[in-house]
Amino acid sequence: MLFNSFVFLVLFLPVTYTVFWLLKNAQQRYVWLAITGYVFYGYWNPKFCLLMAFSTLVSYTAGLGFLKYPDNPKARRLCLVIPVTVDLLLLGFFKYCNFVLRSVGDLSALTGHPITVAHFDIVLPIGISFYTFHTISYIVDSYRKTIRPTRNFFEFAAYVSLFSQLIAGPIVRFRQIEQDLDNLGHADRNRWLERGIRFFIIGLVQKVLIADSLAAIVDPALAHYATLSTADAWVAILGYTFQLYFDFDGYSTMAVGLGFLFGIRIPQNFNSPYKSIDPSDFWRRWHISLSTCLRDYLYIPLGGNRKGEVNTYRNLMLTMLIGGLWHGANWTFVVWGGYHGVLLCVHRLFSKQWDAAPAIVRRASMFFFAVIGWVFFRSTNFHMAALLLGRMFSYVPGSSGVVTGGAVALVLFAAWWSMAGPNAFDMDAKWQPRRRHAFALAAAFGACVAIMAGSGSSPFLYFQF
């Protein structure tokens, strides 16, 4: 089910919201959120609800184990290793099994001894990367005694299956919403109602009016990337740069708004990343929930920057390579992650020189580096990436119709909003409950509904990752 669909806006959300606030205590609301989360998830493919339920049960049982053996190191390690291994094996099978088999076949061909490797007919469950991070972060935080595991199964099930962030994040750690979950029985319906509506509409505008409009330019162009001129290639890649941002930030902003509607504060996931002035700043602003998880559960356990410069660079590269692979079962994602790892290492090595440059130069440079990285992220293979980069950095005349006045105007508007304008949290800080603001939100919502009625609902880009 999509946030930007009529079945969600007209049926699922009103029913879920109304029943939730009619229920009188936290336990009833936990049960209701868990049920609606599975309905929301099962709308796409009901059989994968069993997979999420199994992962939930394994992680919940691990939490009980930590409570039962608070001072038994061996038992606690088993409660950590076994469920994390189970979660990773499930993710590995569904997301990476065919990727590994395909890579083995490709490698054998390169060595001159090709072998035929069978592939499995596997359907990737939507959202598995995100709810696997939820369960693993819960297990690890319980092991570290950062949180006290809950004994309430339905509270934990509601956390894992919370529909507002189930499919594409943000990756919400249990400790970030634990207080709101514990107080759910006493939540005030009106406390964050206005904020919830506001965030949801802003996110809907980002998705429907900006990202989907850019998709109408970008997708046809990149579907025929071999025919693009230099100007076409730049417009297409810049369009994708902003499409991806507004699509994913739009989802995350809607998730924050939906959380407010149900008395749960979901953390910010994007903080105007194209305003970044260096690679480290970029990853403090882009997909914040993922970058902080990679930092806390991978980079720091590897040693972080505590064991010398060489090991710091190694840890940065490993973290970013794994982060790239998390995005998808394709070597282009690994290269994209490695590319950003190199950027982080180079910035660390020459930070004094970089920081001495004017802020506008650093910001423009970081944006340029991010755009180049998106070429690998968007490309389905290295041939596509090489051809696009070749077109961007050599002169190929002509036009395939990508460069139009409307396309350029839309890209420029998206550039202004993302690089100079306010994000949803900036707007929230400056919000004044005046009639003209409410009218603007209503008009924006109406425009989104009109476009959805005319062209249908498009899925979010991060559903495929």
N, C-alpha and C positions, 0 to 999 in steps of 0.2 A: 504494500500500500504506500502511496506517495503522499507527502504533505501537500503537494500542489495538485491534488486530484479532488474531484467533486465528491467521491465516496468518502474521502477523509473529512472534507470540510462540511459536508451536509449531513452525513450520517455518523461516522465513527467518532469524531471529536465532540459533537454536541451530546451524544449519548454517554460517552465516557466521562465527560466533564460533569454532566447533570447527575449521573448516578454516584460519582465519586463524592460530590459535596452533599448528597443526601445521606450517605453512610455516616455513622455516628462515632466510630472509633478507629484507631490506627489499624487493628487487625483486619477489619473489614476492608479498609482502603488498600492494605497490602495485597489482599486476595484479589480485589478488583483490578489493581494495577497489573498484577501478574497475569490475570485472565486476559485483560485487554492487550497486554503486550504480546501474548501468544496469538491472539486473534489478528493483531496487526502484522505480526511476522508470518503467520500461517496463510494470510491472504495471498502471498506470493506462491508458496509451496508448503502445504501443511505437513508433509512428511519430515521436513527439517526441524519442526518443533521438537521432535523426539531427540534430535541431536543436541539442541540447546538445553533441553530438560536434563539430558544425561550429563552434560558439562556442568550444569547448575548443581545437580545432586552430588557429583564428585567433589566440587569445590566446597559446597556446604558441609559435606562430611569431613573434609580436611579441616575446616574451621572447628568443628566439634572435637576433632582429634587434638588440636592445639589447646582447647579448653580442658580436655581430659588429662593431658600430659604437659602441664605448664613448666615442669622442671626436669623433664626427661629428654636430654639432647638427641638421643638416638631415635626415639619415637617421633619427635618433632621434625627431624630430618626426613623421616619416612613420609610424614604428613605433608612435607614440602615437595619432595622429589617425585613421589608417585603421582599425585594429581597434576602437577605441572607437566610431567612427562605425558600423561594421558591427554591433556589439553593440546600440547604441542604435536603429538602424534595425530590427533584428529585434524588439526589445522594443516599439518604437513601432508597428510593423505589427500584431503580434498583440494588443497591449493597448490601443492608442489609435486605430487606424485608424477603426473604426466610431464611436468617440466624437467624433472630429473631423468626420466626415461628418454625424453626427447634429446636432452643434452648428452646422454650416453651415446645415443645413436649418431648425433652430430660429431662427437669427439672421435668415435670409431671411424667415421668417414674421413676425417682429417688425417688420421694416422695411416690411411690406405688399406684398412681392414674393416670395411663397413659391415655392420651387423644389423639385423632387423629386430627392433625392439617393439614388443606389443604395447599398446596404450589402452588405458581403461576409459570407459565411457562415464566420466565423472562430471556431475553438475556442481559447480561451486556454490555453496549456500551463501546467500547474501548476508553480509554482516558478521560472518564468522571471525574475521580478523579483529573486529571491534569487541564482540562479546568475549572472545578468548583473552584479549588484553584485560577486560574487566575481571574475569575469573582469576587469571594469573596474578594480577596486581593485588587482589583480595587475599590470595593464598600467601604471597610473599610478605605483604604487610602484616598479616596475622603471625607469620613465622618470626618476623622482626619485632613483634609486639608493638608495632606502630598503631595498630587498632586492636580492639577486643572483638573477636568474631561474634556474630550474632547467633543466638540459639533459635531465633524465630525463622523458620524455613521460608515463610511467605514474605518476610521482609527482604531476605536475600534474593528470593525469586523475583520480587518486584524490582530490586536493584538491577539484576542482570537483564531482565526483559523489559525495562522501562522504555516504552515505545518512542519517547521523544528523542532518545539518543541510541537506539538499538542498532540501526542499520549502518549509520556512517558517523557515529560519534556525536559530540566529543567523547574521548575515552575518559569516562568519569570514574575516578577511584572511590571506593566505598567511603573512605574517610572524608572526602569532599562533600558528600551529601548525607553522611551518617546522622548528623544533628537534625537535619530536616526530616529524614525518615523517622527518627525516634519521636519527633514532635508532630508527626503527621495527623495524629488524632486531635490535636489542638490547633491545627493550622487555620488561619483566617482567610476565607475565600476572597475577600476584598483587598487584602494587604498588597498583593502584587498583581492584581487583575489587570490594571491599566498598563503596567510594565509588560506583562505577558502579551497582551494584544499588540502593543507597540513593537516589541521585538519580533513577533511573528510576522507582522505585516512588512516590516523592513526587510526581513529575510525573504519573504515571498516576492517582494519587488526585486531584490537582488537576483533571485533565481529566474523568475518569469520574464521580467522586463529587460534585464541586462544579460544574464548568462544565456538564456534561451535565444535571445535576439542575436547575440554573438555566435551562437551555435549554428544559426542559419547561414552565416557567412563562412565560419571555420570548417564545419564538417564537410560541405561539398568541395571546398577548396582542397582539403587534405586527403579527401577520397581520390583526388586526381593530382596528387602532389608532383608527379613527373611532368605535368604540363605547366607548372607555375613559372612565372617570370620572377625576377628579383623583387620587384615591388609586390607582386602577389604573395610571395613567400613571407616577406616581412609583415604584411598585413595579416596573413593567416596565423603566423606564430604569435604576433602581438595580440591578435584577437583571442587565441587560445590562452595566452598568459592571463588575460583578464576574465575570460570565460571560466577557467578553472577556479580562479579566486572567487568570483561572485557566485559560482555554483556551490562551492564547498562552504564558503563563509555564509552564503544564504541558508544552506541547510543547518549549519551550526547555530546561526542566529535564530532560526525558527525553533530549533531544539531548546535554546535558552528560554524563548518565549513560552513554549509549551511547558517547560519546567515550572516557570513562574505561575502559570495557570493552575498547577496542581500543588503549589506550595513547596517546590523544590528548586533550589538555586544551582543551576548547572553552570560551570565556570566558562569563561571566555575562551574561545578556541583560536581566534584570529585577532591580531591587533595591528591592522594596517601594515602588512609585511612589506609592501612595496615602498614604504617610507624608510626601510632599513638602510643603515649606513655602513654595514659590514656583514660578513657571513654569520658571525655569532649573533648579531642583532636580528638577522633574518630568521634564524631558528628560535629566537625568543618570541617571534611574532607570528610565524607561520605554523599552523597545526600545532598549537601550543601543547595540547594534551598528549600528542604523540612524542614531540621532542622532549618533554619533561619525563615521560615514561622511559624513553630510550636513555636519557641521562641517569635516572634514578635506578633503573633495573638492569642496565647494561654497561654504560660508560663508567659510572662510579664503581660498581663491583669489579670491573676489569682493572681498576686502579686509578681511573681518572687522570688527573695531572699530578698525582702524588709520588710517582716513581720515576721521575726524570723525564727529560724532553723526548727522548726516543720512544719511550713507552707511552707518553702522552699522544704523540702522533699516531702510534699504532692503535691506541684505543679509539681515537677519533675516527680513523679509517674503518676499523672494524664496526664501530657503531653505525656509521653512515652507510656502509655496505649492507649491513643487516637491515637497516632502516629502509634502504632502497628495495631490497628483496621483499620486505614486508608488504610493499605496495603492490606487488604483482609477480607472477611466475614468468618473468621474461628477463633476459640478460640486459635489455635496455634500462630496466629499473635499477639493476645492480650498478650499471655504469653511471646512471644519474646519481645514485647514492654515493658512489665513489668520487664523482665529480665534485659534489658538495663537501665530501671529506677532504679533498685536495684544497678546495677554497678555504676551509676552516684551518687547515694546516699552514697554508701560505699566509693567511692573515695573522695567525699566531706568530709565525716566523718574522713577519715584517710589520707588526702592529704599530710600531712607533712611526715608521714612515707613512703608513696608511692613515693613521690618526692625525698626522700633521697636515694632510690635504684638506681643502675647504669642504664643508659638509655637503654642499651641492654636488661636488665632484664625487665624493664617496657614495652618495645616494644614487646618482646616475650610474656609476660604475657597478654597484651592487645590483641594480635593476637589470643592467645589461647582462651580467653574469647569470642572474636568475632566468632571463629569457633564453639564453643559450642552453641552460639545463633543461628547460621545458621541451626543447626539441627532442631530446632523448626520452623524456617522460612520455611524450605524445606519440612518438614513432613506434610502429609495431615491430620494426626490425632495424638493423644497423644500416641497411641499404637506404631505407627511407630517411634515417637521420643524416647520413652522409650526403644524400642528394639535397635535402632541405638546407643544410649548412652550406653546401656548395652554391646553391642558388642565392642564399642570403649574402654570401661574401664573394660573389663574382657578378658580373653584369650579364643578365639574360633579359633581353628586351621583350616587349609584347605584354599582353594581358589576357588572362582567361576569364575576365569579368569579375575578379575578386575586388579589384580596386575601383570602388564607386564612391561617389560623394557621400551616400548614406553610410557605407561601411566605414569610411574614414572618420566621419562624424561620430559614429557610435564608438569606435575604438578610442577616439580622443576624449569623449565623455567618460568612458570607463577608466581611462588613464587619469583624468582629473579626479574622479571620485576616489579611486584607490590610492593615488599618490599625493593628493592635496586635500581631498574632502574628508569629512568625518566618517568613522565607522559607527556601528550601531551603539556601542558603549559610549562613544563620544557624544552622540545625539542624546542618549539617555541622560547623561550628566547635565546637558543644557536644556532638557525638556521643560516646557512650561505648559500646564494644562489649559491652553487657551482654545477658543473655538476654531480659529484658523488652522491650528495644528491638527485638531481632531478632523476637520474637514479634509485636510491634505491626506491624512492617513486613510480616510474613507474613500477618497478619490483614487488613491493608489491601489487600494484593495479592489475597488470596482474595475480598474483598468486590468489588473491581474486576472480577475474572474472573466472579463470579456475576452482576453487573449486565450485563456484556458478553454473557454467555450468554443472558440474558433479554431484552435490548433491542437487541442488535447493537452495531456500532461506528459512531460518528458522526464525520464529518470535522472537522478543525480549522478554526476560523473564518478563519485567515490563509491557507488554501489558495486562497481566492477573491481575494486581493489580490496 
